[in-house]
């Protein structure tokens, strides 16, 4: 694979020191990563990057992430929430921004799936707008990494060089417009310079930021050579490089400071959730950026205040997804809502971000975010990938990922597109139609129909998590004895005294259905046939004097075993598990996955014949709820049979 970065060659040679400038601190940018700590004390995460250090590296040390060993890529994904975005996703998201600016789609290219066809005709502009306004449109890439949304020299996920005529970065598009409209070389340089002044990005890790800056400098050199058939002069490179170092800066995106800009802050960007002592604002170093139109530097945090002043027209990116718990044994909290909220506070014309889809149904750290997003009239489009591997083949992201297009102006509805197993379904939706957002368009009519025929739902007889107040690590003695309760845990069965139970005492002497709180799918991903099992095969009936740990939740509390057995049959139907599936955007099961499952009469007097095989019970349920062939097709193409 060809080296993408060469420190000792044109256009980088002799400019490494300038590339390392931090305009806020007037020092050099920091490593802000422990990837190089093995070289010694001067290579720690809080060490400044210097020209001497970099020139002493092996050529492969400062290279795009695609060159790094698989183990280091995995570690950086875990610790820094790095998920590098393939070029086709970048193109799709940049196209959404341009559709908002131009008022039409397919301005620079037409994309189908993971491929795109470049539009070769000169770009035309809508009434009231011209090419200079497009070049001046300010665009910010958050947590920019190697800046793939800004410049697209190569595909960050493969390392493949992209020919200049097929490049799809924001700056690439602006430079194409300059190429098509500038009358001569002087005008070309004037507007190419303004194009560089109009693109911004911030990044936490020093090596990523350095690569982003170098990618912009390489891009300048590429376009000068393609247009004017010469190399850039040293003076030209230095002039543009000053803009690059102001506009692409090192920042902790959750604090608006350089790394470690808050005194005594020993945590890093993805671990900001423990209570900290308050720090006086005058002790904090906040990041500065440059407003080239006003010719003045400004605090980035000040841009979030309402009123006149410098504004970004578009904010785009692939933010970090969750904090790093550093192996603390606690569940990682999502941080992407914080980056979306920050982007909204910048008051742009539009925001385009790709994030996990787990917010559709909420969960830890996501309930408030879900409510705000579903109530918002500003979401124009959502493109939802049920299986995140469709976008990021080497990474498991529970519940899939989605591209969200937020606009400053209100929208009557949201154009929601779901992609599952290559099948694309789009529908204009009201996001707040249900408390939980249903990602499958085909299931909306199914849920409406079930609700119209039902008064009670299964969540009304389901326990909360930790139904008996017992943590997952609770264990009792190995042998049974009089007066002890049988305790089911994730991989063991032991016996405990009844006084260990802190809640759920009223159900201990009944029959219940016990279900794992973890779904049958790894990371919420379907099987090879594209279908889900949803409920693990460990589902079982627990009898009087039997309880379980936090690894499970329970449904019902019956005095006879037959009703519990009939409930198990019901849970095994594709009908029930499809209605659970529409409430899952991860791998967790609980009562919040049951609000659309209608409660049945599980006695012999039921309108359902529970003596029949499960497949026959499904047919009875289809008839009871008057399901259409399309609704049945949704059920049977999304959920596996269960015996």
N, C-alpha and C positions, 0 to 999 in steps of 0.2 A: 504494500500500500504506500502510495506517495506521501512524503511528509507534507503536512499542510501548513506548518509553521517553521520558519528558518530564521533564527535570530541573527545569523551572520550574513544574510543576503538581503538584497533589495526587496521591498522598500523598508525593512526593519533595521538593517545594519546602521549603527551609529545613533539610533533613536531609542534604544532600550531604556535608558535613564529617563527620558521624557515620558515614555509610556507608563512608567511607574508612579507618576506624580499623583498625589492626593490633594486636590485643590482646596478641600476643607481644612485639613490639618497642616498643609504646607510641608508635609513630609512625604514619605512613600506609602503606597498601599501595603496592607498587611497580608501575610499568608492566609490568616483566618481559616486554617485547615491544618490538621495534624498529619496530612499525607506525606509531608517531607521531614517530619520530626526525626526520622532515622538518620538524617545527615548530620545532626548535632544541635547544639544550643541555639545557634542563629537561625534555625529553620522551624522554630516552634510556631504555633498558630498565631501568637501575638507578636511575632518578629516581623520587621519591615522587609519587604522584598527589595533587593538591590541589584544593580547591574552586574556587579562582580559575582554575586551568588548565582544569578541566572546563567551567565556565560560559563560558569563552572559546572553546570548541569550537563548530563548526557542529553543528546538531542531529543530523546523521547520523553524527557521529564516534563517539559512544558509543551504539551500537545493536546489537541481536543480529546474529550472524554472517550471517544470511540477507540482511541489508541491504547487506553489504559487497560491493565489486566482485568479480567472478569471479576476477580475478588475485590479489587479496588473499586470498580464500578458499583458492585453490590454494596460495599461499605459506604460509599458516598451516597448512594440512594437511601440507605437506612439512616445515616447520621445527618445528612443535609437535605433529605427529602428531594434529592435530585432525580427528576424524571425527564430525560431529554426527549425533545419532541421531533418526530420524523417530519421530513419536508412536506409531505402531503397534508398533514394536519396544519402546519404553519401556513401553507398556501390557502387552505380552506378558511382559516381564521382571518388572515389578511384580506381575503376576498370579502368576508363579512364586513370588515371595516370600510373597504372601498365601496361596497354596495350602499352603505349608509351615507357616505360622502357624495357619491355620484347619483344616488337615487335609482340605480339599476345594477343588475348582476352582470357577471362575466365581462368586466371592463378590461382586465389584463389577460385573462385566460378563462377557459371553461374546464371545470374539473368534474371528472366522473370517477368515483371511487378513489383510488390512490394515484391516479394519473391525471394529467391536465394537458390541454392543448393551448398553446400560446396564441393570443390574438395578434395577428401580424399587422393589421391596419392601425394607422395612427389613432391615438385615443382622442375622442371628442368629449367636449365638456358640456354639462347641463346649463341651461339659461341662468344667467346671473353669476356664474362661476367661470374662472379661467385657469390656465395651467400654472400661473404663478401662485394663485391661492392654494392649489393642491400641493405644490412644492413647500409652501410655508406652513401647511397644516402640521401642528405639533403632535407627535405621537410618542408614547412612553411604553417601553417594554419593562414590566416589573420582573424582579428576580431573574435577570436576563441571561444568566449563564454565559454562553458563548455568543449571545445575541442573534439567535436564528431567525427571530421575527423581523429583525432590522436588516440584516444582510444574510445572503444565502449562498456563500461561496461553495459550501459543501453541505450534504445532508448530515446533520449532527448524529443521527442514529446509525449511519452506515459508513461515513467518511467519504462517500462518493462525491467527486467534484461535479458541480452543476455548471454547465456552459452558461456564459454570460447572458445569452438571449433567452434562457429558460429560468433565470433567477427570479425569485418571487418575494424577496424581502421588502420591507417598507422602503428602505433607502434605495434598493434596486429599482423599485417602481418609480420613485421620484426622479432618479437619474435617467430612466428611460424617457420620462416626460421632458426632462431638460434636453436630452439628445434629440427629441423630435421637434423641439420648439426654439431652441437657442439659435440665433442668427449667425454667430461667429464664436471664435474661441474665447474672447473676452466675456461675452454674455454667458457662454457655457460655464466658465469658471465662477462667475458671479452667482449663478443660480445653483450650481453644484455646491458651492459653499453654503448657500442658504438651506439647501437640502440637508447638509450635515448639521447645520444649526438647529434644524427642526426635529431631529430624532434623539431620543433620550433612553437611557436604561440604567438600572442600578443592580448591583450584585454583591453578595456577601463575601464569597470566596475570592481571594486574590488571584489565583491562577486562572479561574474562569474569567474574571474581569480583564486581566491582561490579554487573554486570548480574544475576548470580545473587541477590545481596543485594536488589537492587531488585525482582526478580521475587517474592521472598518478601514484601516489604512491600506490593507491589501485590496479592498474593494475600490478605493480611490485610484490606486495604481492600475487596476484592471480596466476601469472605465476610461482613464486617460489614454492608456495604450490602445484600447479598442476604438476610441473616437479620434484620437489625434496622432496615433502611431508613433508615440514616443514615451519615454519614461518621465515620471514626475520629477521636477527639480527638488533639491533639498529645501529650498525656500517654500515651495508649494506644500511639501509634506509637513514641514514644521507649522505652517499656518493652519492647515486642517487638523493637525494633531493637537493643537491647543484646544480647539473646539471639542475634539473627541474626548480629551481628558476631563473637560468640564462636564460634558453631557453624559458620559458613562462613568459613573462614580461608585465607590464602595460604600455600601450602607446596609445596616440591619433594618430590614423593611418593616419590622414591628415596632421599632423605637425611633426611627428617623435619624439614627446616629451612625458614625463609623463603628465597626466592630470594637467592642469594649469601650464605647464612647461614654457609657455610664460608669462613673467611678465605683470600684469594688464589685463590678458586675462580672462574676466568674462563670456565668452561664452563657450559652451561645444562642443564636437566633431561634433555633427550634425548641428551646427549653425555657420559655418565659412565663411559666404558669405558677410558680411558687410565689408566695407572698414575699415581697421585698420591702426593706425599709425605704421610706420615701427619700428621694434625692432632690436637692434643690436644683431648680432649672438652671441657675447660673453656674453650676458645676458640670453641666452636661454639654458635650460638644455635639451640636446638631449639624447635619449635612447641609452644604450649600450647593446650589446649582446656578447656572447663568441664564438670565433673560437677555438674549441677544438683541431683541427688538428695543428693549429699554436700556440696554447696555449697562446692566447692573447685576451683581450676584444677589441671590435671595435664599432664605432658608426654605428647604423643601417642605418642612412641616407647615410653614406659613401659607403654602398653596392650598391647603385644605380649608382655609377660612373663606366663608362666602363673601362675595363682593367682587369688585373689579380687580384686575391684575392679571398676571400670567396664568394661563390655563392650558391644559393639555386637551386637544380635540378628541384624541382616542387613547385608551389605555388597553393594553393587550398583554397576554402572557400565560404561562403555565406555572402557577405559584407553588411553593412547598405545600404538601398535603397534610403533614402532621408533625408534631414535635418529636424530638428524640428523647426517649425516657432513660437513655444510658443504662439500659438493663435493670431498671429499678423495680421491675416486676409489676408495673402498673400500665394500664392501657394508655396508648398514645392518644393525645387529644388532637382533633383536627385544627389546623391553623389557616386553611384556605379561606374560611369565612372572614377572617381578619383582613386578609389581603383584598378580598372583594369589597369589604366595607371601606377600606382605605381608598380604593379606586373610586368608589361612589362619592366619597368626600371630596375628591379632586374635581368633581362636577364636569366631566368630559361630555362630549356629544354622544359617545358610545363606549362601551366596555365589551371586550371579547375575551373570555377566559375559558380554559379547560380545567376542570376539577373533578374529583370523585363525585358520583351521583348519589352517595349515601344520604345527602341532605334531603332527598325526596321523602324519606320516611322518618328522618330525625335520628335520635339516639344521643349518646353522650356528646355534649358540647354542640349539638346541631339543632335542638328543638326550637330555640328562639330564631335561629337563622332560617330554618324551614318556614316558620310562620311568617317571617318578614318577606322571604322570597315569594311564597305563594300568594301573599297579599299584595305584592308589588304589581303595578300596572306598567312598569318600565321594562319588563322582560319581553323582548320581541321574538326571540327564537331560542329553542333548546334543541341541540342535536345530541341524542343520548345513545351511547354504545353500551349495551347490556354486558358484554364481555370486554373488559379493558384490554385484553390481548389483541383485539382488533386494531387498537391504536398503539399499544406498547407491548410487542410480542414477548418480551423477555421478563415482564414484571407482572405480578399478580396484584390487582387492586380490587379489593372486595367491593362488589356492587356495581362495577363498571365506572365509566367516566362520561362526562358530558361537556359539550361546548355551550356556554351561555352567552347570548347576545343581549346586553342591557343597553337601553337607549334613554337619553335624558327626557324625551317626550313620552307621554303615556301611549299605551297600545290597547286597543279594544280586546285583543286576545293574544295568545302566544302561539306561534307556529311550532308545534312540538313534533320532532322526528325521532323515532326509535329505530335503531338498527340492531337486529338480533339474528344471528346465523346468516347474515347476508341479506335478510329480508328487511326492506325499508318501508316504514309506515309513517305518514305525516298527517297531522290533523290540527286544525285551529282549536285551541283548548282554553278554557278558563282554569287557571292554575289553582284557584281556591275552591274548586268544585267539591273536593273532599278534604278532610283534615290531613290525610296522607295522599301524596301525589302518586297516581297510577301511571307507571311508565309505559305500559302496553296499551296503545290506542284501541286495539281490538277487544280489550277487556272492559272498556268503559261501559258499553251497553250491557255486558254481562253483569257488572256490579249494579247498574241501575235496575235491571230486571230482578235480581235477587233481593235488593232492598224493597222493591215494590211488593214482593210476595212474602216479606218477613217482618216480624215485629221484634224478635229477639235474636241475638247473635252470640256466637260461641265465646267471645271474649268476656261475656257476663258470668261465665262459670269457670273461667281460667284464673289461676293464681298469678300473683306477681312473681318476679324472679326472687330467688332465695325463699321459697314458700314456707320453710320451717325455721328460717333464721340461721341456717347452717352454712358457713363458708365452704368453698370447694375443697379446702384442705382438711376439713374435719374428718376424723376417723375414730372408730371405736374399737372394742375388742374383737378378736377374730372369731370367737366361739359364741353361740347363742346361750342365753340364760333367762330364767324366769324374770319377767318385768322389763326386759330390754326390748327396744325397738330395732327392727332391721333397717340399716341405713345403706342406701344406694349412693355411691359416688361414681366418678367418671370411669374408674378402672378397678373398683374394689367393692366388696360388700362386707360390712362390719356391723357391730351391735352397740347401741348406746342407751343410756338411761333416758327416760322420758323427760326428766327435768332439764335436759339440754335443749329441748324445743322452746323457742322463744315466741313463735307465732304459728298459726295454722292448727292449733290443738283441736279445733272443732271438726277437722277432717281426718284426723289420725285413725279413727275407727271405721272408716268407709273405704270403698273401692274407688280408685282414681286412675286416670291415664297419665303416665309419666313420659315426658318428651324432653329430649336434650335441647339445651338452649342454643346449640350450634347446629346449623343446618347440615344437610347431607353433602353439600357441595363445597369443594375447596375454594376459598376466596369468593364464594358466590358464583363460580363459573359453571356453565352447563357441561354435560357430558359430550362425547364426540358426536352424538346424534342431535346435539343442540337442545336436549330436553333436561329438565331438572327433576330430582327426586324430592327435594324440599325437606321431608321429614326423614331422619335417620332410621335405620332398621332397629335401633335400640329401643324404640318406643315400646312400652309394655304397660300392663296393669299392675298397680301396686295394691296390696291387700291391707286390711286392718292391721295396725301395729307395724306398718312399714312407712318409711319417710325417705327423703332424699336431700342431697346437698344443693348448693347454688348452681351446680352443673345442669340442673333440670328445672322445669316448671311442671305443674300438674293441671289437669282439666277435670272438673266434676268432683262430686263426692256422693256416690250412690251406696245404698244399703244392700244391693244385690249385684252380683258379679255380671249378670247378663247384660245389664244396661252399660256397664263399663266395656264389655266385649263388643257391644254394638257401636259404641263410640269409637273404639279402635278401628272397626271396619269402616266407619264413616271417615275417619281421618286418613285412611288409606286410599280413599277414592281420588281419582284425578280431579274431580269437581272441587273437593275441599282444598286440595293442595294447590290448585291453580288460583283459588281465591286467597290463599296465603301468599303465593308467589308475587301477586301484585302489590303486596305490602312489604316486600323484602327488597332492600337495596344494599345488602351486605351478606353476612353469613349467620346473623343472629335470629333466633326464634324466641318468641315470647307472646304474651297476650296481645301485644300491639300488632302482631301479624294476623290476628283473628277477627278484626271488626267487620269484615265483609262475609264471614262464614256463618250462614244461618244456623241457629240452634234447632235441633230436631228432637222429636219424641223418641227416646231410645227403648221404650217398653214394647212388649208384644202388641200393644194397641196402636202402634205408629202407622202412619200412612205409607211408610217405607217397610218393605219386607226385608228385615235384617238377616233372615236365614239364607238369602241368596248370596252367590259369589260377589266379590267386590265389583267386577265388571258389570254385573247385572244391576247392582245398586247404583252405579253411575248412570245407567240407562234410566232407572226410575227417577233419579234426580234431574236429569235432562228434561224428562217429561214434566215433572212437577213444576219446574221453573220455566217451562216453555222456551227452551233454548233453541236458537236458530242453528242451521248447519255451520255458519261462520263462527258462532260462539263455541260450538262443540269442537270445531276444527282448532280454534285457539287453545282450548283445554288440552286436546290430545296431541298437539304438536309442540306444546311447551312443557308438559309434565309426563314423566314415565309412569308406567303401570307399577303397582306395588302389591305384592302378595301378602 
